[in-house]
Amino acid sequence: MCWTPMPMFRSYSRPLCPLSGLHAASCCRSSWPGGHDGATVPLKMFSLFVVLFPFPPYEKLTEPSSAFRFAPSSSSSENLSPPLQEFRGHSSFVNCICFTQDGSRLLTGSSDGTVKVWDARSSECLHTFRPGVESAVDLEAMVHTVLPLPGGADLFFIANRTSTAYVTTAQGQVVKRMSSGKKVGGDFAAAALSPKGTFAHCAGEDGIVYSFQLGKGDLESFVKVGEKEVIGVAHHPHRNLVVTFGDEGVLKVWRA
């Protein structure tokens, strides 16, 4: 697996939101993304809006489908609708969540270092585990990624702020371990799976994305994608493309 940068994104000349100055990216589903000579596009992070982009077949994106303003909890709480359910039990931030493939359970990963398994109907916590604890440091490592493996098996890919990611059962039993091999400076900050669950891409704090073959758990390849920490990675749902972004404020598209 050899990664090469793709000349992909372009930005609009007008901002989506006057408050944030964010510029939208344009892309086409049939050649996502495409049509411009710049390989990267500057990003600007903001906290007040979530912008959703539609993906109609073979049409370029022109406008976001909707933009939501988060209601400030201090003044507008009376306008919030009550939730259908609440799941309580983590002692710190919840960073990720996923359903099991049959929809009967939820798995959550938290900054308290644990993964909790919940009954989706009753909201009861069924099980709590710390993925692959190998040292005292691992006990406190924040869990940032929990993803179900495609294919129907009750297995999950879990990554925390260590240099090792895991495939586990819902009970926390480790099936496979995948490591960057670094004792210092190789902790994973984000991770993503390929659509068929063949590869796991783990973005390290060293600016390197490590790609593992999940069948064997072997390190297939690694590539330097930035000089600063990579904080996000995603795999295209239909093509062999991977997107990374990080502290450099740039979104990069790679052919994996």
N, C-alpha and C positions, 0 to 999 in steps of 0.2 A: 504494500500500500504506500503510494508516493503522493504526497500532498503538493498541489500547486495553487497559487493564488489565482482567483478568477476576476476579470474586469467586469464588475456587475452593477453596483448601485449608483443611482444619481438622486439628487435631492431637488425638491421644488424650490422655486425662487421666493415663494411666500410662505410664511410660517403657518402651521396648523392652528396655533394658539398664540395670540399676541402676548399673553403673560409669560409663556415659557420660551418662545422663540424656536420651538421644535420644528424641524422640517421633515416632511414625510418622505418615504422612499417609494419609488415606483418600480413595479416588477410585473412580469408576465408569467402565468402559470406554466405555459408550454416551454418556456426557457428560463426558469426562475433562477435568479433575477437576470436581466439581460439588457443589452443595447447601449452601453455607455463605456467610455474608455477609462474611467476611473475605477480602481480596484477597491477603494474604500470611501466611506462617507462619514464625516464628523457627526457625532451624536451629542445630544445635550439631555442630561437626566433631569426629571422633574417629578413632583410628588402629588400634584393636584388632579391629574387627568390620566385616564386610561383610554388609549385610542385603539379601536378595533378595525382591521382592514378586511374587507370581503375578498373572496377568492373565486369570482365567476370564471368558468372555463375559458381560457384563451382570450381574456380581456385584461388590458392593463388597468392597474388600480388608479383611480382618479381622486376619490374622496374617501375618507374614513366612514365606515358604516355608522358609527356613533362614537360619542365622546362622553364619558361619565365624570362628573365632579363628585369627589368623595365628600360627604357631609361632615363638617367639623363636629367632633363628639362633644365639645364643650357647649355649643349653642343650639345644635339642631337635633339632639338625641330624641326629642319628642316626635320628630317626623319620621323616624326610622321604623320600618315594619319589624315585628318580632320574628326571629328566626324559627324555622320549623324544628330544629334540633340544636343543641349545644353539646360539645364534647369537651369535657374538662378533665385535666389530669397532668398535663405538662407543667413543669416549673419554670420554663423560659419560653422564648419565641418559638412558634411553629413555623418552620421554613418550607415544608413541602407536604403534599398529601396526594394519595392516589386510592382508587377503588381496586379491589380484587376484580378479576375479569367477570365473575358472576354477580358482582355488585352487592354482595352480602356483607362485606367488611370494608373498612377503611384502614389505611396505614398512614401514620403521620410521623415526620421526622422533625426533631426539635434541637434548639441550641442547648438544651439540657443534656444532650448526648444520647438520648434514647429514641427508639422507635416504638410506637404504641399501635396495637391492633384493636380496632373498635368494631362492635356490632353496628352495622349501618341502620338497623331498625330500632334498636333499643338504646343506642348511644353508650352502651356499657363497654368499658375497657376490658378486653378479653386477655390481653397479654402485653407485656413490656419487655424489651430487650435492648441491650447495647451491642451494636454490630461489631463482631470480630475483635473484642477487647483483648489486646495483647500486652498492654502496659498500663500504668497508672495514668499516663497522659491520654490514652485512648478513652478513658472513662469520661472525660470532659469534652471530647471532640464533638463539635456541633455537626449534626446530620443535616445535609443540604439537599440530598437527592434520594428519593425513593420511587422506583418505577417498576411496574409489573413487566415480566418478560413475556413477549408474545408467544402464542402457541398453546395456551390452555393450561400449562403446568403452573402449579401454585408456587412460583418462584419469583423473587424480586431482586432487582439490582439496587444496591445501596452504597452511597458514597458519603463519607464524612470528612472533616478537616484533618485528615491524616494522609499519608502517602499510599494508602491501601484502600481499594474498593472491594465490594463483596457481592456475591450471589448467595442469597439466603432463602430459607423457607419462611413462611409466615410466623413460625415459632421462633425464628432467630438462628436456626441451625445453619452454619456456614457450609455452602456447597463448593464455592470457589473463591479464591483470593487473587486479586490483581494489584500489583504494586509498581510504583514508579522506580523503585530501587534506590531512592534517595533517603538517607536518614535525616538530612536537613535541607529545607528549601524546596521539597517536592510535594508538599501537601496539596491535595485536590481542592479546588475552590468551586468547581461546577462540573457537571457531567451530563451526558445524553446518550441515548441508544439509537442505533440505526433502526429503521422501520421494522425489519424482520428480526431484530434482536441478535444479529450476527456479531456486531461490533459495539463496544462501549468506548466512548470518547471522553476522557477525563482531562479537564483543564487544570493545570498546575499553577501554583503561585510563582513559579519560575518562568512563566510565559511560554510553557511548552504544553501542547496537547498530546496526551498519551492515548494510543488506540489499541485496545485489547480485543483479541478474538475470544468471544465468550464461550465457545464450545470447549476450548482447552484452557482458557484463562491466561493465554500467553500474550506478551507484549508484541503486537504486530508491527507497530511503527510509532515514531514520535516526531513532532515537528515544532520548531520554534515559530510561534505566531505573533509574538510581540516582545518588546523589551520590558514591559511592565506586567503586572499580574493580570491574567485572564480571569474574568469574573462571569462569563457566560458562554455556552456552546449549545448549538442545536443542529440536528441533522434534517436535511430536506426529506419530506415524506415519500417522494417518488424517485429522486435522482441521487447520484453519488456526490452530493455537495454538503459541506459542513460550514456553518457560520460561527464566527467567534467575535467576542467583543471584550474590552477590558478597560483598565485605568487610563489607557491612551486616548479614550474617547472616540475610537474608530471601530466601525463594523467591517469585518473582513470575511469574504467568501472564498472557500477553498474547494478544489476538486480532490476528494479523498481517494 
